[in-house]
Amino acid sequence: MNETQKNVTRRPGGFWGIGTTGWIATLLYYIWETANGLTASARGTRSARTRLAIETAQSSKGMALRFGPGCPLVQLPEEDGIVLPVRSIHDLAEECMRQRGTSRYGEKLQRLPDSMTEDGVGGIPLTALVNGLANKPQLDQLIESRILAQRERIRIDSHYANGQSFTIGTRSTQVIAGNKGGGTYPGLALFVASRIHYYCEKYQLPSDIILFGTTPSALSGGDLLTAQANFATFTRQAVIAIEQPKKIVFHTFTGEELRHDKAFISRIVPWSPSTGKLSFGTREEIAAQMALAAGVILDTGYGAFSEAQFRDHEKDMLDKSRYGFRGFCRMGVARISTDRERDLTLAQAVATRLIADGLLNGTTQR
């Protein structure tokens, strides 16, 4: 198999980070691709993966991480991230009140103390949603350009490999990562997923949209009760987006109603510790876990292979009488280490025992 064929077997799609945790995860996914020579600049127009981080806290712009000890600091490329403009809550509420459809958003925001979004939305998902709606044209442009890039790169991959044009049939995977107990991710994730689904449908790019998100138990700090409430509310909304998508309606500042006739979420993946006593050390650590899992799904052939061989989640979701709701998916990253010297010692001991047994029995075992 040549390198071009390897690129074709990899799954097309995008990594979308929302909120501070999502921004870090996107940066780490970029580092993963850079280290493995998988970025668009490394592979030219044959790359079938895109990235976009969406954030409300202005401090994320200057965030930088190292690939390892002694390595230089790396920032997310400017074109791969957007920080929404700083707004006050009451200004957003006033803008909401100008349209009938968004007036209920404004009424809720008016009950909140006025503050600026410079440091984020303060754990209030509604503020993030309204700020996203206020910047819908810009977000639409960024999302549409990435879906088009995925679509055309798939066409180029196939043309390059087979020497002919083709009808797009490869399913793309869109991973949306962040903190489900925060404010920005619960407020924007479903809206972003809705727009991704819209443009995938518009440009005939079949897609699976997966929600990666941390649970309140995975990240310490902050108001735990607020995090638990945000997580529970968002999870319920995500389930509705799968089972009863017609109930999910977004009202825009231009009077539009964004409705859904079919499910626009494929799977919900809660990211949490394996036990109640185990927790991730830092936000960067859990973001790295999500970025690594997304890298396996998007940038290797294993993600598509494992799903095709072991799981047909769409069939499971349709057969509710037998399985019930199947929108949740267990996924994680396991760390395994080996001690070469210890393994050699054990192997030698086993070999010595086999030889001794063979001599005692009058036979030689190989």
N, C-alpha and C positions, 0 to 999 in steps of 0.2 A: 504494500500500500504506500503510495507516494504522499508527500506532504499535502498536496492539494486535496486528495481523497480524505486525509485525516481531518482537514478543515471542514469538509462537507459533512462528515459524520458527527462533528460537534454540533450541539444544539444552538440554533439561533435564538436571540432574545435580548433582554435588557436587565440591568440592575438599577433599581430605583430606590434611593435612600431618602427617608423623610425624618426630619427632626435631627437633633444633635447625634443621637446614636446612629441614625441612618446615614448622616454625613460621614461619620467615622468609618462605618461599614463600607460606604462607597469608596472612600480614600483607600482603605485596606484592600478592597477588590481591585482598584486601580494598581496598587502596588503588586498584588498577586499577578495580574496580567502583565505588568511591566517585567517582573522577574522571570516570567515564563515566555516572554517574547510574543504575547498574545494581543497587544494593543493594536489599534488601527494603524498607528504609525509604523509598527514593526512588521505588520502583514499587509500594509497597503489597503486597497479597496476590498480585500477578501474577508475582512473581519465581519462577522455576523452578530456581534455583541455591541451594545451601547450602554452608556452610564448617564445617570442624572441624579444629583442630590438636591433636595428642596428643604430649605431651613428658614426659620423665623428669627433665630438669634444671630445678631450681627457678628459675634465673636468667632463663629465657625469659619469665617472667611480666611482667617490667618492660621487655622489649625494645620499642624504639620506632624508627621510621624516618621520614624525610621524603619527601614526594612529589617535591620538588625544592628548589633553593636558595631560601631565604627562606620556605619553607613550614613550618608548625608540625609538631612531632613527632606521629606517629600510632601508637597501640598497637592491637593486635588486641582487638576487643570481648570482654569477659569471657565472654560466652555462646558465643563461637566457639573457645575453647581450653580444654583441660584438662591440668593437670600432675599426673601420678600421684603419690600420696603417697610420702613418703620411707620407704624400707624398708632393712633391712640384708640382705645376701645370705644370711647364715646363718638369719635369721628366715624368709626366703622358702623356704629349703631345708627348714627344720623343718615349715613349713606344707605343703610338697609331700609330705613323708613320711607325712602322715596319710591320704592316699588312694593306693590301689594304682596307679591310672592315672598319677598325677603323681609317683610315687616315683622314677622314673628321672630326672626333672628335678631332684629333691632330691639324688640321689646325685651328679650332676654339679656342682651348686652347692656341695655340701659340700667339694669338692676345691679350691674357689677361696678366696683370702684374703678374710676378712670385710671389708666396707666398706659405706658408706651410698650410696644412690642420689641424694643431694641434688644432686650435680654431674653426674648422668647415670649411665649404666650402664658407663662405662669401656670401651666398645668390645666388650662381651660381649652378643650378641643374646639368649642364653638368659635373662639377668637381666631384659631388657626384656619378653620373652614371659611369664615367670612373674609379673612385676609386673602385666602386662596381664590375665592370667588371674585374679589376686587381685582385680582391680577390674572383672571382667566385667559384673556387674549395672549398674554406672554407665556403662560404655562401651556396653553394649547399649541403655540408655535414650537416650543421646545419638545413637547411630546410628539407632535406630528412629525417633526424633522427626524426624530430618532426611529419612529416606526417606519418611515420611508427609507431610512438608511438600512435598517434590518432587511426590509423587503428587497431592495435593490441589490444588497450584498449577497443575499441568498441566490438571486437570479445570476449574479456574476459567478458565484461558486459553482453552480450547476452548469452554466455555460462553459466555464473554464475546464471543468472535469469531463464533460461529455461532448463538448463541441457543438451543442445545439441549444436552442431556447426551450423553455419548459413552462408548465403551469405550476404556480406555487402551491405546494401541498404540505411542506414541512411545517409542523407545529412549532411555534416559537414559545419560549418560556420567559415570562416577565416576573422577576422576583422583586417584591416591594418590602424593604426591610426598615425596621425602626423599633422604638420602644412603645408597646401597646399601653403601657401605664402612664405615659407622658401626656403632653398636651398637643404637640404638633402632629405626631403620627396618627393618633386616634381622630384628629380633626380633618386631616387631609388624605389619608390613605385610601378611603373608599372613593373620594372624589377623583383622585389621581387614577385609581384603578378603572373608574368609569370612563375617563378620557382615553386611557390606553386601550380599553376595550372598543371604544367608539372608533378610534383611528385604525385599529387592527381590522375591524369589520369593514370600514370604508375602503381600505386598501387590500382586502381579501388576504389577510395574513392570519391564519388560524393560530390561536394563542391559548396558553394556560397561564393564568395570573395567580401567583402564589403569594400569600401574605406571611412573611417572616416577621415575628415580633416577640420581644421579650415580655415575660410575665412580671408582676410586681415582686415575686420572690427572687428573680434573677439579679436585680439591681438594688442595692441598698441606698439609703439616703432619701431625703424628701419626705413628703407626706404620704405615708403608706395607705391610709384610708382613701385619699384622693386617687392614688395610683390604682388601687383595687377597683374603685368605682369607674374610673376611665377604662380600665381593662375589661370589666364586665359589660359596660355599655357598648364598647366597640365590638367585642366578640359577638354580642347579640345582633348588632347591626350587620356584621359580616355574615353571620348565619342567614339572616334575612336576605342578604344580597345573593345567596346561593339558592335558597329555597323559595323565596317569594320576592324576586327582584322588582316586581311592579310596585312594591311598597316603598322602594328607595327612589326619591325624587329630589333633585337639586334645583333650587330656584336661583337664577342669576340676576345680576344688577341691570341687565338689559331686558328683563321680562321673560327670558326663556325658561322652559321647564325641561330639565334633562331627565327623561324617563328611560326605563329599561324593560324590554320585553323578554329578555333571557338572562340567565345568571352571568354575572361579569366577574365572579370570583371562582377559581377552581378549587383551591385548597387553603386551609388555615393552618399555619404551623406555629404553635406556641413554643417559644424558646425559653426553657427554664432549667434550673438545676435538676440533676437526676434524683436527688433526695432532699429532704427538708433541711439537712445539716450541711449540705454542700452549696456554696455560692461562688460566683465568679468574682475574681479579685477586683477588676476595674471594668469600666465601661468599654475600654479598648479591647479587653479580653473577650467579652461576649460579642462585640462587633466583629472581631477577627474570626470567631467561630461561625457567624452567619456569612461573612464574606467567603470563608473557605468552603462552606457547604454550597454556596451559590457558584463558586468557581468550579466545583466538581460537576454540578448540574449543567452549567452553561459552557464551560471551556474544555470538557473532556467528553469522550463518547460514553462514559460510564453512566451518566445521568439518564440519558435516553434509553440505553440498553437495559438498565436495571428496572426502569419503569415498564418497558415493553415486556420484559420477561416475567416480572413478579407481581405486577399490579395493573389493573384496569380500573382506575378510580372513577372514570365516567360511568362505566357499567354498574359499579357498586352504588353510585349516587342515584342512578335511575331505579335500581331495584330496592326501593325503600322498605317494601313489605318484608324483605328477607334480612336486610342489613341495618335498617334505620338510617339515621343521618350519617353520611360518610364524608363530610366536608373537612374534618380534621385529619391531620397527617403527622405522624411521629417522625422526626428527623433530628439528627444531631451529629456531632463530631466526637469520635472516640480517640483518645491518645494511647498509643501502644509503644512501649520501649522494650528493647532487647539488650541483654548483656552478652556480648560475643564470647568473652572468656568463660563465663558461666555455662553458656550453651556448649562450647567445646569440651569443657570438663564433664558435663552430663553425657555428651555423646560418647566420649572415651570410656566412661564408666559402663554405659550400656553395651558398647562393643566388647569390652573386657568380660562382662558377665556372659554374653552370648558365646564368646569363644570358650570360656570356662565350662559352660553348660554342654557345649559340643564335645569337648574333650572327655568329660565325665560320662556322657552318653555314647561315646565311641563314634560320634559323627561330627562333621564340620559344618556349621551353619554360616551361611553368607548373607 
